[in-house]
Amino acid sequence: MSLLFTNARLIDPEAGTDNAGSLLVENGVIVDLGPNVAMPARAEVIDCAGKCLAPGIVDIGVKVCEPGERHKESYRSAGLAAAAGGVTTMVTRPDTEPAIDSPETLEFVTRRANEAAPVNVVPMAALTKGRAGREMTEFGFLMDAGAIAFTDCDNVVTDTKVYSRALTYARSLGALVIGHPQEPILSKGAASTSGKFASLRGLPAVSPMAERMGIDRDIALVEMTGVKYHADQITTARALPALQRAKANGFDITAGTSIHHLTLNELDVADYRTFFKVKPPLRGEDDRLALVEAVKSGLIDIISSMHTPQDEESKRLPFEEAASGAVALETLLPAALRLYHAEQLTLPELFRAMTLNPAKRLGLPSGRLSAGAPADLILFDADAPFVLNRFELKSKSKNTPFDGARMQGKVLATYVAGQAVYRRD
């Protein structure tokens, strides 16, 4: 049976277009799209009623807390949350308990994901054993077991010799390394960004220069080793010139940012609201606007959720002691649409950063609206208003900074390989 979407607003990030048309799916693959698509003899027809049809989101940096902290998030709950949020591919982080640093652990989580999650799950593996920064993992064996990239997440490798050896090894295998640009000593214990606001609140803070120092070091090592490198979160304006120079010099480097740093700023912390405590901490408004412009220009390639579940006990603490992180699989799209409604980014520009670029960086065939691409699709109403209630989220943890926020943009249906994995009631 074929699947024909008609009367759709097709958001094509590769062509940069936003046009009315139809899209035909056969055997889980897009076979035709455009204003004049012939209807096959036997097809299920879905009238999109003028709503947006776009590639499913490819989300780099999702934390699923298996093994070790299943009470915070499981592959089943994360998969349901992803489907409800229009995320058709989760690229999962290895900062679990224990870390995903061996083929055996990687095979365990891959099996759990295949059993429980209705969306695609692509795992990353740890760069060093135990994410301790002392001894590199067995990249070759981990790649054979399915690792798509290597990262120690927010544990910065402080031993530059160990780090350079790991990057050299990764380069020899053609592996992608994902770094967290921060100077670890300066940023240790920081709960906010240094400035007047942090001083008035009495919060331990870190200068934006810590990120600049971190990216400068990583760029130097990329130049030395020739590795494929992706910076997981660029969050300050001060880091952007270094990134621009590295790209101009032809280094194999890309960069991402989180949806929270694109849509929130340090003032949102207000009365020590710990759901707004993320890592790196929220930045000033000037930084946020610089990031939006960097996404628009293509300097920052990828927008991700940095989905980090934390239970109530770890969040209901004084701001300095509370755990960092926020869930975002279900809020990534409506939060990103704030930038569209503010006329800061177009829909093709947003989806270029959320679907096409992450898929291209990871070598995945998804993230596109083109013939031959997997039919990983989302149908959404970009204008539908709602007030977010965190207790309605499908994630086990409910630590979202958008609780009670007025938002626009609802996912109506999510398809993976042409099969519906979510439909809004």
N, C-alpha and C positions, 0 to 999 in steps of 0.2 A: 504494500500500500504506500502510495506517495502522500506527501504532506504539502499542501499549497497554502501559503500565507498570502491573502489578498488585502487590498486597501490598507497597506502598511506604510509607515513613514520609515524608510530604510536608512539607518545610520551606518555609513560605510567609512570606517576610520582610515582605511588604506587609500581610498580615492578622495577622502576629505569631503564627502557629499552627504546631504540630508535631503533625500528626494522621495516622492511618493512612488509606490510600485508594489510588485509581488515577488515572492521568493518560493522556489520549488525545492523540496527535499525528497531524495530517494535513497533508500538503504543507509540512512544516517548521514548522508553527505549532501551539501548544497550542489544542485546541478544547474540552476538557472535563476536569474533575478533581473529585475528591471521593470520598466513601464509596461512591457508587452510579453508576458510569460504565458505560453500555451498550456491549457489545462490537460493533463493526461486523462486517459480513459477512466482509470480508477484512482481517485485521490480523496483524501480527507481535506476539506476546505475550511480554513480558519479565517474568518473575517476580522481583521485587526481594528476595524472602525477608526482608522486614521491614527492609531497609537504607534509608538516607536518600536521598531524591531531592530535589534543590534546584536553584535557578537556577545557571547557570554563573557563575563569578567574573568580574567586570569589574575589571581590575587597572590602575589609573592609575599611570603612572610607570615603565614597563618600559624598560630600556635595551637596545636591540639595536644591535650595534656595526657595522652597515652604514650608510653607507660608512665605510671607513677602518681599522677594526680587526676585520675579519671573523674573525681567528683567535681572538678572544675569544668572539664569539657571532654567529651568522648568523640570518636569518629562519627558515631551516629548523630549526636546532637550538633556537631559542627557541620556535618553534611547537610542536615535539614536546614540549618541556619543559612548555609551558603546557597542552597537552592532557593530559599525564600528571598535572598538578597540579590539574586541574579549572578552569583559567582558559580561558574561552571567548572573551573579548575582551581583547586586549592594547592598552592606550593607551600608545603609545611616545613616548619622550623625544627631543628634538632635539639632545642633547649628544653628537653624533657628530663624526667628523673627515672632512670639514668639517661644520659645524653645518647642520642642516636649516633654512635661512633664505631659501630661494628656491623658487619654484614648480617649477623644474627638478629640484632635489634632492628635493623632496617627491614629485614624480611618479616619480622613480627608486625611492625606498624603497617607495612604494605598489605599484608594479609588482612589485618583488622580494617584497613581503609576499604579494601575491595569487598569485604563482607558487609560493612555497615554504612558506608557513605554513598548517597545516590549521585554524587558528582565525581568528576575526575580528581584524583589526588596524586600529586607528584611530590616525592619527598626530597628534602635536602639532608645532607649529613654533616656531622661536625668536622671542622677543620683540624682540630687537635683532640687528643683523647681526653674525655671528660670535660671538654671545653676549657681545659686548664692552661693551655698555652705553652706546654712543655714538650710535647711529642706529637708529631703529625699522625693522622689516622692513615689507614691503608686505602688511599684514594682509588686504586685500581679495582680492588675487591668491592668497594662500596659502589663504584660506578657500574660494575657488573651486576650488582644487586639492585640497581635502579636509581641511585643517587643522581640528581640532575645538577646539583651545585654543592659547594662546601662553604660552611660558615660557622663561626663560633657565636653568632648572634651578637648580643650586647656585651659579651666578654671580649674585650680588646686584647689581642696578643701583644704583650708588652716586650717580650724578648724578640728583638728585631731579627736576630740571626735565625731563630726558629721560624719566624714568619717568612723571611726571605726564602728559606729552604722549602717551606710548604708551597709558596707561590711558584718557585722554580719547578717543583715536582708537578704541580697542577698544570703549569705551562706545557710540560712534556707530554701530558695526557690530554691536553686540550680542554681541561676542566674549568668551569666558571667558579670564581671565588667571590663571595659576597662579604664585604667588610662593613664595619660599624664605625664611621669616622668620629672618633672622640679621643681627646688626650685623657687617658684613664685616671691619672693622678688628680688633675684639675677638676674633673667631673665627678670624682668619687663623693658619694653622699649628697650630691646636689638634688634639690627638689624643685628648683625654679631657675629662671634665667636672671643673671645679675642685672641690677638696675634699681630705679626708684621704687617700683612696686614690690620687689623682693625685700628691699630694705624696710619698707613700711610694714610689711607682713612678718618680718623677722625670720625669713626662710633661708636656709642654706642654699646658695646659688652658685652657678657656674657661668663664666663669661662665654659669649659666642665664639671667642677665639679658640676655645678648646676644640670645637668642631673644625675650625680652620686648620689648627695644628694637626689634627688627626687626618684630615683629607690630604694635607701637604705630605705627610709621611707616607701615606698609602700610595699617592701618585708617584712619589720618588721610587717606591718599591715596584710599582707597575712598570715604570720606565726601565728599571734595572733588570726585571725578570721577563717582561713581555707577556705577562699573564692576562687572561680575560678577567676583568674586574667590574663589579657592580657595587656602588655605595648604597646601602639599604635605605638610609634616611639622611638627606640633606635638609636642614631645617633653618639655616641662617643665611642672610645675605652675604656675610663675610666669606662663606665657603664657595660662593658661585664663581668669582673670578678665577680661582685655582682650577675649578672644574672646567671652565671655559678654555683655559690655556691647555689643559691636558687633552681635551678633545681636538683643539686646533693643532696640537702636535701629533695627532694621529694615533694616540694610545687607544687600546681596546677597552674603553671605559664607558660605563653608563651609570646613571644615578636615579634614585627614587626618592619619594617623600611620602609621608603618611597623610591620610585624609584629615586627621586631626590637626596637623600643622598647617594645612591649607585652609581650614575653615574656622579654627579657634585661635585665640591668642592668650597671653599670660594673664590678662585681666579676667578671663573666664574662671580662674581659680577662685576669685572673689572671697567668700568666707571659708577658705580652706576646704573646698569641696574636692574630696579625694578621687572622685570619678574623673576629674580633670588632670590627675597626676599621671603623666606618661613619660616615656624615656625615648629620646631626650625631652626635657621639659618644654612646655609651650613657650613660644617666643613672642617678641613684640609685634605690633601690627605692621611695622615697616618690613620686618622679616617675612611675615605672612604674605604681604602684597608682592614682595620680591619673588617669593616661591611661585605664586600664581603666574607671574610674568614669565618665570623660567620654564614652567610647564607649557605655557602658550608658545614660547619660542622654540621649544624642543630641547633646551639645555638640560632640564630635568625630564627624563624619559618616561618614568613610571610612577603611577599613583597606586598605593596599596593600602590595605586596611590596618596592617600590623596588629591583627586580631590577637589580643592577649587576655585570656580569661583570668579573673581573680575572684575568689569567693568573698562573701560578705565579711568574714572575720579578718581577712587581710586588707580590706579597704576601710573598715570602720575603726580606724586608728588615727592618732594625730597625723597631720599631713606629712611630717618628716618621716614617720615610721611606716606609713601606709605603702603597700606594694604598688609598683608602677604598672600601667597598662590599662587598656580598655577593649571591650569586645566591639567588633565593627563589621562583621560579615554582613549583617542585615542593614546596617546604616551607611555602608560605603556609598551606595548609589544615591540615596536621597541627600546625603551630605554633599556629595560631589555636584549634585544638581543645584545646590545653592550657588555655585560659581556660574552655572548656566543661567539661572534666573537673574543673577546680578550682572549678566552680560559681560562677564570677565573671560569666559571660555565658551566656545561652541560645543555642541554635542559631538561632532566628529573629533574635535581636539581632546575632549574628555575621554572618549573611547579609544583614541590613539594611545593615551597614557594608561588606560585600564585594561585594554585587551590586546591591541596589535603589538605594542612595544614589548610588554612582558613575554608574549608568545614568541616573538622574534628573538629576544635575548636568550630564551631558554631552548630555542630550536623546536618549538611546538607548532603543529600545523593549524591550531585554532586561533581565535582572536580576529578573524577576518569574515567579511561578507563577500565571498567570491566562490565561483564554481570550483569544486574539488575540495573545499574546506569542510571540516566536520560541522555538522549542523548543531553546534553548541550555541544556543540563541536565547535571548531574553526579550520578552514583550513587556513594555512598561508604559505607564501613563506619566509623562514628565511633569504634568501640572496638578495631579491629584493631591489635595492637601490632607494632612493628618497631624495629630499630636502623638508623639511617640510615648508609649507606655512600656517601660523596660520589662515589666512582668509578662508582656506578650511576646517577647523575643524567644526564639527557639533554642538559643544557646543555654547551657546549664547555668553559666554565670551571667549576671545581669549588669555588669559594671560598665554602663555606657554614659558618656558625658552628655548625650542628647536626651536623657530622660526628661519628659515634659516639654521638649522643644517642639515648636511648630515647624513642620517640614513639608516639602513637596516632592512627589515622585514615588509611585508605587509599582512594584513588580507585579505584573498580571499573570505571567507564566514563564517558566524556565524549562528549556529543552537541552538534553545532553544526547548527542548522536541522534537527534530527531525524536527522542522519547521524552514526553513530559515528566519532569521530576518535581514540578511544583505548579499548582494553579491556585490563584487567589479565589477564595470562596465568594 
